[in-house]
Amino acid sequence: MVVNPVTGCFGRRIYRHSRAVLVAIAGIWLAIAVLAAGPARAELPFADAEGYFVVITDMHVGSGKGDTNSKKVVQDILDLGLSPDFIMLLGDTTEMNRSFEWRNAASILAPLRERFPLYAVPGNHDARWASLGEAKLAGTLGPTRFAVDWRGLRVVGINTAVDLEQHGHVGPEQRAWLDQVLDGAQAAIVGSHHPIGWDADFVDDQEETMAVMARHNVPLVLSGHGHSFSTQVMDSRINQMIGAALDGWYGVVARYEDRLVVYRRQAGSASYPGDRFDDVMAALLPGPVRPELTLTPVDEAGATADPNSLRRFQLTVDAAPGGESVEVTGVEFSVDGGTWQPAEDLPGGWLIELDPARMTDGVHRVTVKVRSGFRDFRTTATVVTSAHGNQLKWQLPTGDSLNCQPLVDGELVYVGNASGRFLAVNRATGQIAWEFRVESAEASAKITAGATTTATTGTVRTVTGKTGIFSSPAADAERVYFGANDGFLYALDKATGKLTWRFETGGAIYGDPIVDEENDTVLVGSGDGRFYAVKRADGKLAWSALLGGTAEGAALIVGDEVWVTSWAGAVHRLDRKTGKIKQRIANGGGYYTPGPCTPAFDPGAGVVALTNTDSKVYGFDLSTGRQRWVVAKASGYASPACDGENGRFILSTLQGEVYAVEASTGGVAWSSSAGRAVYNSSPVLWQTPWGSREVLVGTTGGHLVRFAADSGRVLGSLQLDEGFIFGRVRPVDGENVVYVASMNGTLYAIELAPK
């Protein structure tokens, strides 16, 4: 095979040897090169490029090391005399999304922003400890997604960060935006914080996102998050991770006539000779023409059939219009991201046959991978199964991600999504009864085309951040209440959905409001570090208490007290009528706090239980506030549920363990496994209509798992596509329908069968 060379820093020609086979992979020339430490400007390896831009990611300002090495990166760019067309910032700019960290980051980046355009997307560290919601984050970071026309290509930045979560997610609304801004581009580069197109599930909806890219020519995807320069090829696309500025690294993407080259450099380092290259390469233009992949459900005779009844598909591969035929060297399939299995080669296509015995009830995704040499192309199908008696009653796509627990009240189910859309849904039919849109969300979710242009870039399209709903609603006889990350607590008329009032706080609201009937107030915490009691009748302030950190969980009302946790590393006991702080119980600090937890109370033991991100669970005496016991379990990103009948608390862990502890002693009563990680979707107790009691929990793999409350025995699992389930599931005692909100944007109503 004859391969074109690439010229090194000092004119040395580096040829492809063992990696030459990658020329045919994805449709770009892509090289990863190490720049010399401190070369003269004329010796820069991309001096003859048409243009280039600089990629900086994972600065982690606020961590100490991040501040020091990020300054080195900026100074190195200036010392080398680099003149990029723009700077791309790929997230984790700060360590914990604190105001002083953003001020310091702005100061560090100021010399670059004064000289070059800067486009940025947030990372999980910019959102995980979110005192700022996305809409307000944009005021510090700038637009949270962008599309820039650059030297005949389009460079797009998408936001994979989720408020309060470490996981990556794109979401239905943003995928529609991505599809629109990629339309008409000759070729495009997509950048995000979390890697997209990797074997590891950094992003739960990467298959759907890659399907959008597959409709366009996207030969290169850039990311951060992993703190290293790593490469993976998926769906015939190069996915390139950029090393962390935390460690002094940054990247340069250079545009040549027929190729892109990605260079790497560690600021101030002399350990890498300037003529040493690590390279991965493929042709840029015109890029690979994707074949047409068609999955058809068939019966044993080969006739078209219902995919949900037979679970058999026939795959055909045809050349795209104007494209060359593809030589297929193998076809594999997987179910729900599981092990790849070979498809059966048949005349005229391939047969994909699923094994019903290995599939739980629910919604499953079948992914098919067609290999052609070192390239691969993918397509997916959805199968709904109910062999074990569980039925999908209805499902409602809401248009964007759901990261809260739905509320069932009367004949309606209430839920809010990440685009600020709040819905009241008829729980018998799944039809929308009414909806309310948070005003700023409706405006900011629109795609905007700005007039910003420079000598080297064309139109810049941006979305400046959207207002989302992440708190679970509460209701009384007249109104339904929820908080949004625009900092407002909303009260809507239950019958009409009309706004009754809204109350403004100084930070994003993520905690669930609770109604205090006795004092005629609604209680909720805010990202401004305060906890509020708001009068139900008119939305006026009754009282507030300073916590010192974001209150992410809901409060617990016990007698004349309110127990509330925060990211300030404490649990506060407040007077229910006045908000006066009766006791501040220190419980960690920094990363390790009870902030995400909603406390639970067992009246028989007189113990309040709460979790902490230090991988411990604590039991406190209600009367004294003193610690009674501690359990070493990684339950910090979930909350306990009180099983008062058995005198226990039910908890879950990041590793997927679901277990019960004795409320009086903290001793483990039973332990079981959900099979996948449980993150924020805390256990829920359910009194079934057939007389038993169960524990329900959702997983990051999109599973709803059932356990016997008394013993922890696994009773079954349902698959709800591959979207993360972050909110608690919502059963109704005495009924067999359970409601689940998924990050794929769908609200599910599931009829569970007896176990």
N, C-alpha and C positions, 0 to 999 in steps of 0.2 A: 504494500500500500504506500502511495506517495503522499506525503503530507507537507503542507507549507510550513516554513519555519517562522519563528517569532524572534525578533532581535532583542537581545538582552541589554542591560544598562550600559555596558561598555562596548557594544557592538558584537558581542559573542552571540552566535546563532545557536539557539537551543532547539534541538529536534525532538520529535516525539518518538519514543521507543515503546515501552510497555503500555503507555496510555494512548497510543495512536488509534487504538480501536474505538476510542470514545468520539472520534471525529464524526461518526454517523449518528450519535445519540440524539441530539435534541434540536439542532438547527441554530447553534450559535458557536462562534469562536469564543471561548471563555478561557482565560488564563489567570491563575492566581500567582502573583509574583511578589517577591520580597524586595523592597526598595533598599538601596544602600543607605547606611546611616550618614546623613549629611553630604550627599553628592552635590556638585555644582549644578546650577539650574539646567545647563545645556545637556547634562548627563542623565536627566530624568528619562526613564524608559518610555514614557508616554509623550515625550516632547513633540513627536510627529503625529500625534493623534488629532482628529478633527476637533475634539473637545473632551472634557472629562468632568466628573463631579466627585466629591469626597463623601464617604459614608462614615458616620460616627455613630456608635451605639453603646449602650450599657455603660454610661458614665458613672452612675451611682453616686452622684454628688450628695454628700452628707455622710458618707461612710469613712471619711478620712483619706484612705487610699484613693478613692474615686476622685476626690477633689485634686489631690496632688498629681495623679497621672493624667487626668483630663486637661489640666493646665499644660502639661508637657505635650499632649497631642496638639492643642491649639498653637503652642509656641513652635512646635516642629513644622506645622503647616506654614506658619509665617516665615520661619528661618529658611525653609526650602524655596520660598518664593512661589509657592503653588498659586495658581490662578484658576480655580475651578469655576465652572459655570454656575454651580450652586452647591450647597451643603445639604445632605440628606441625614436627618437624625432619626434613628430607628428605635427609640424608646429606652426605658429604664434610665432616663436622664437623672432622676433623683432616686434616693434610697428608700424613702418612706413618704413621699408626696407631702412634705411639710413646707410651709411658706418660706422659711428661711433657706431651705434647700433650693427652691425655685429661684430665689433672689441670688444665691451664690452661683447657680447654674447660668443664669442670665449674665452675671458678671464675667464668668469664665468664657462664655461664648461670644461676648460683646465684640472682641476684635474681629471675629469672623463675620458676625452679622453686620458690622459696619461696612464690610467689603463685598460680601456675597449674599445673594438670596439664600434663605434657610427654610427648608420645609421639614416638618417633623410629624411623627406619629407617637403616641404614648406606648409605654410598656406596662407590664403587670406591676412593677414597683411604683409606677406613676399612678396606679389606680387601686392597688391592694389596700392601702391604708387611707382610703379616699376621704379626706375632709373636704376636698373639692370634687364636685361632680364633673362629668365630661363637659357640660356647657360652660362651667366656670373654669375648668382646666384650660379650655381654649383661650381664655384671657391671659394665661401665663405662657402656654406652649405655642399658641397660634392654632390655626385650623388643625383638627385632629385627623383629617385625611385630605389628600390632594391629588391632582393630576396635572402634570407639566409637559407641554410639548417641547421636546429637546432634540435638536439636530436630526429631525426626521423620525424620531421615535417618540413614544409617550412614556413618561415615568409616573407611576401611580403609587401613592402611599395609602395603605388601608390600616384601619385601627382594629387590632386583634385583642386589645386590652378590655377587660370586663371590670366594671366597678366592683371593688371588694374581693376580686378573685385573682388567683395566680394563673389560672388556665386561660388558654387562647380561644377566641371565638370570633367569627366574622358576622354571622347573622343574616337573615333574609333581606332586610332592608338595605344593608350595605352591599350584599352581593348584587342586588338590582342596580345599585349605583355603580358598582365596578363594571358590570356588563355594559352600562350606558357609556361610561367614560372610555372604555376600551374600544367601543364601536368606531370604526373608521381609521384606527391606527394601523400603520404599516407593520409595526412591531412595537412591543411594549416591554418595559421592565416594571415589575411589581415589587414593592418593598413593604415589609411588616415587621413587627417586633418578634412575634412567635413564628417559628418556621412553618411553612405550608408546603406539603408535598414530601413529607418524611415518613419513614416507617413508624416512628414514635408518634403518638397522638398529641402533639403540642396544641393542635386546634381540632375541636371535635367535629366541625363541619368542613374539614379540608377537602373531602371528596366533592361536595357541592361547590366549593370555591374553585377547585381545579376544573370542574366541569364548565364553569364560567370562563376560565382562562382558555380552555380547550376550544371554545368557539372563536377565539381570537389568536393572533400570533404573539404569544408571550414566551420567549425563549429563556428568560432569566428571571428568577425570583430571589430577592435579597432578604435577609433576616438577621436578627441579633439573638438575644436570649441565652444562647449556649456558651458565650464567652470564648469562642474559638473559631478558627477558620476551618470550616468543614463543608463538604460537598455531598449532595445526594441527587441522583437522577430519578425522577418519577414522572410518568405520563409524558416521556420524551421532553422533559424540561429540566434545566439545570437549576437546582435550589442551593444557593450559596449563603452560608452563615458567615457573618463578619465578626472578627474578634473584638473583645471588649476594650473600650477606652479606660475602664477600670484597671486594666493591665497595660495600658499604653498603646493599644492597637487601634488602627483605623484602616479603611480601605479606600481605593481609588478605582472608579469605573471609567474606562477610557473608550471612546467611540472611534473606530476606524471605518474605512469604507465598507469592509465586508465582515467585520468581526467586532466583538466587544472583548476587552481584557480587564479582568479584575485583579488589581494589585493589592498586596498587603504590606503594611509597614508597622514596626513598633517604634514609637517615638524615642529618639535618643539612643537606640540600641546599635551596638557595633558588632553584635554576635552573628549577623547574617551578611555574608558577602553580597555586594550589589549585583553580581552576575549569577546568583543562584535563584532558580525559579522552581516552584511547585506548580504544575500546570494541568488543567483539565480543559479540553478543547472540543468544539463542534462548530459547524458552519452557521453563520448568522442569517443570511438572506439567500433565497426567499424563505428559508425555514421549512421544517417538515410539514407536508400537507397531511392532515389527519384523515385517516380512512373513515368511512361511515360504518359504525358498529350498530347492529340491530339485534336486540334481544326479543324473541317472540315466545310467549308461553305456549307450550304444545302438550298434547296428550301422547299416549304410547304409539298411536298411529301417525303422529307427526302433524295432526290437525291443530289449529289454533284453539287454545283452551283458557280457562280461568287460572291465572297464576297462583291464586290463593288456595285452590283446591288440589292441584297436582304438584306444584313446585318443580316443574320442569321447564327449561328454557332452551331454545335453539338459537345459537349465535351465528350471524352471517357477517362477513367482513367484505366490504366493497370499496373500491377506489372512490375518493371524493371527486366531485365534478372538477375537471381540469387537473386532477392529480394522477400520479402513477399508482399502479397496483402495488399492494403491500405483500411481501412474502412473509407469511405467518410462520414463525418457528415454534410457537407454543401458545396455549391458552390455559389460564388458571382462573380459579374463582375462590372467593372467600365469603363467609357469612358473618356480618356484624364485626368485621375487622379481625376475624379469627385466622386460622391456619390456611395457607393457600393450598388448593387441591387441583389436580389436573382435570380439565374437561375432556370428554370423550370425543375423539375425532370421527366425524361422520361424513358421508358424501354430501357436499353442499353446505357444510357448516360444522358446528361443534355442539355437543349436548351438555348442558349443565343440569345435573339432577341433585336435588337437595335431600337430605336425610331427615324426615320428620321426627324421628326418635331423638335427634340431637338438637331440636329446635323447641324452645319454650313458646308459650302463647305470646302473641303480641305482634309488633311491627318490626320486620327484619329488613336489613339492607344487604343485597347481594351485589358484590363488586366483581367485575370480570376484567381480567388483565390480558391483553393480546400482545404477545411479544413478537417483535420483528428485528432479529439480530440483537443489538444492544438497546434498541428503543422499546418502549412499551406504551400502549394506549389503553384507556380505561373507560368503562361504562358501568352503570348501576341500574338495579331494579329493586322494587319494594314488594315484599310479600307479607301478608297478614295471616297469622295462624291462630287457631283456637281449638286445637286437638284436645286440650285438657279442660275444656268447659268454660274458660274465661273468654269473654266477648268484649270487643271494642264497640261500645254503645254509640259513641260519636267522637269525632275529633274536629277541632276548630283551629285552622291556621290564623294567627293574629297579626301577621305581617312583620313581626320582629321578636327578638328573644324574650323569654319569660324567666325571670330570676326571682320568683317569690312564691309563696304559698297561696293558692286560690282560697277564697272565702265562700262558704255555702251559707246562704241566709234565705230561708223560705224557699221559693221556687227558682231562685237565681243563684248563679255562681259569678263572683266578681274577681277580676284579675287585671293587672296592668302590665304593659310591656316596655321594652327598652327604648321605644320611640315616643313614649308619653301617651300611649293609647290605653284608656281605661275602659273595660268592657263589662257590661252586665249581660249574662248569657242564660237563656232558658235551660235549666239543667235536665229537662226531659227531652228536649229536641236538639240542643246545641246551637240554636239560632240566637243571634244577637238581639237582645231586647232594646238596649240603647248603648250609646258609647259617648265618652267624653275625651277630648284631646287636650292635653296640657298645652297651653297657647304657644310657649316658646318652642316646644318640641315640634309642633306642626310647621312652624316657620323654618326651623333649622334643619329639619329632615329633607327639605327640598334641595335638589341639586342646583348649585349656583355656578354660573360661568362668569368669573371676574374678568376685568379688562387688563389685569396685570401682565405686562410683557417686558422682556429685556432683549438685548441684542442676540442672545443665544437661545432664548426660550420663547415659546408662543403663549397661547392662552393658558392661564393657570386656573383650574377649577378646584374649588375647595368646599368643604363642609366644616363649619366652625364649631362643631360640637352640638350634641343634641341632648335634650332633657329626657331622661328616662325614669321609669317607675320601678324601684327595686324593693320597696317595702310592701309587706302583705297588708291587705286592707282589714279594717274593723268596721263594725256597724252597730247602730242602735235601732230603735223603732222607726226613726225618721230619716237618718242620714247614714252614708257610708263614707269612711275616712281613709285617706292614704297619703303618704309622703312621696316626694319626688326629689331627684338630685339637683333641682333648681333651688332647693332650700325652702320650699313651701309645703305646708300641711294643707290638704284640700278636704273640703266637706261638700258632698254632693247629695242632692235629693234622691232618695232611693227609688222613688216612683218614676222620675223623669230623667235623672242624670244631670240636671241643671246644677250649676255651681251655686252653693249657698254662701260659702265664704272660703277664704284661704288666709292662712297665717304664715308670715314670713319669718324664717330663722336666718342665722348668719352662715349656714353651711348646708351641705347636701343632707337630705334625710334618707337614711337607709333602714333605720330601725322600724319595727312594726308598731303603729299606734295601738293603744289599748284604751277602751272606754271605762272610765270610772263613774259608774252610775250614781254612786253614793254622793260624790262631790260634783256631779254634773260637768265633768271635764273629760278631755282627751289627753292622754299622756304620750309623749314621744320625745326621743333624743335626736340630736342634730350633730352634724360635723363641725359646728362651731364650738363644740365642747360643753354645751349646755343641755339640760333636760327641762322640758316645758310641760306645763299644765295649761291647756287652752279651754276656755269656756265653750261648751257645745252649742249654746244658743246663738252666740254672735261671733265666735272666733276671736274673742279678745283674750289677752294674756291673764291667767289667774296667778301664776307664779312661775319662776324658773330657778334652777339650781346649777351652779357651776361644777362640772365634772372634771374639766381639764383635758378631755379627749373625746373622740368620736364615739357615740353610743350606737353601735351597729345592731345589737340585739334588741328585743323587746324587754320591757320592764316586767317585774313580778309584783303584784299587789298581795300583801299578806297582812291582814288586820288593818292597823292604822299606819302601816309602813309601805314604802315602795323600794324594792331592791332593784338596782340598775347597774350594769357593768359598763366599762368604757375602755378605750385604748390608752387611757392614762395610767393603767396598771392598778386598778382598784375596783372594788364594788362599793357602791354608796347605799346607805340606808337613809331614806328621806322620809320626812313627815308627810303623810298623804294629803293633808289639808293645806299645809303652808309651804312645802318644799324645803323646809329647813333640814340641813344635813345633821342627822343624828349620830352617824358613825361612818368613817371612811376606813374600809378594810383594805390595806395594801395587799396586792396580789400580782406581783410581777412588774414588768416595765419594758419599754421598747417593743421589740418583736413579741415578747412573751407576756401576754396579758389575757384577761378574760373578755376582751373587747367584743368578739363575735358572739358571745354566749347570752342566751336568755335563761336566767336561773329557773330552777324548779324547786318546789317545796313539798315535802312529805309531812303531813300533819301528825301522823302517828309517831314518827321519830322526832319531830320538831327540828328537822334539818333542812337547810337550803343547800342544794347542790349546784355547782357551776363548774364549767370546764375552763382550761387555760391553754394557750398555745405553747406553754412550756412542757406539753405532753403529760399533764397531770389533771386529775379531777379532784375537786375539793368539796368537803362537806362542812358547813358552818352551823353552829347552834343558833337557832332563831332568836332566842332571848338574849344571848350575850354577844353574838357575832364572833365567838371564838371558833377556831378550827377544831372540828371533831375528828376528822380522818382525811386521808389523801390516798389516791389510787394512781399509780404510774401507768397511764394509758394515753396514747396520742389522740385525744378526743377534742382538741382545742378548737377545731373549726366546725363543731356541731354542738347542739345543746341537749341537756338531759330531758327525758320525759319521765314523769312520776307514775309508777305503777302502784297506786295506793292500796289496791286490793292485796298485793303481795308484799307491801312494805319495801319496795325496791325503786331504784332509778334505772332506766334503760338508756344506754349510750352507744355511740358508734365511734370508729376511728378512721383515720386516713388510709389505713391498710385494709379497710373493709370489715373489720371485726365489729360485730354487734353483741353486746353483753349486758348483763344485769348485775348491779351491786346492791347489797343490803343497805337500806337507807340509814340504819342506826350505826353500822360499823364500817361500811365501805367494802366489806368482803364480797368477792366475786361469787355470784350465785350460779350463773351459767354464761357460756361464751359460745358464739357461733360465727359464721362468716357470710357476708353478702356476695362474695366472689369478686367484687370490684371495689375501688375506693369510694368512701362516702365523704363528701365534702359539702358542708353546710346543710345538706338535706338530713335533718335530724330525725331520729326515730319517732314514730307516732303510735299511740295505743288505739286499738279499734275493737269495739264490741260488735261482733258479727251478728247477723240476723238469725243464725243457727245456734247461738248460745255460747260460742267459744270467744276467747279473747286473743287478738293477734297484735304483733308489732309489724309495722310497715316502714320501709325505708327506701329511698331512691339512691342510685349510684351515679358515678361519673360516666359509666358505660351505658346509661339510659335504661337501667333495669329497675323495676319495682319488685322488691323482694319481701316475702311474707315469712314471719316466724311465729311459732307458738309462744305466747307471752309467758307461760309458766315454765317452759323448759328450754326455749331457744331453738327448738327443732325447726329446721328449714321446711316450710310448707309449699314453697313454689316460687318461681321467678317469672316475670313477664318482661319482654323486651319492647321498649318504646323507641325504636330507631336508635341512632347513636348520639343524640344530643345529651349534653350534661343535664342531670336533674339536680339543681342547687336548692330549690325551695322544698319545704316539707310537702309530702303528699297530703291530700285532704279526704279522709273517709268521713262518713256520717254514721254515727252509732245506730245500730239496728237496721241499716240498709246495706245492700251489697254493691253499691256503686261507689267507686273511688275516683277522685279527680286529681290529675297530675299535670303540672306545668313544666314544660321542657324548654331548654335553651334553643331547641330548633324552632321555637316560636309557636308550637302547637299546644293547645289545651286539650287533654284527653279525658273522656269519661269511660271508665272500664267497669264492666260487670264481673265481679269475682265469683268463682264457684266455690262451694264448700270444700274444705280439706280435712 
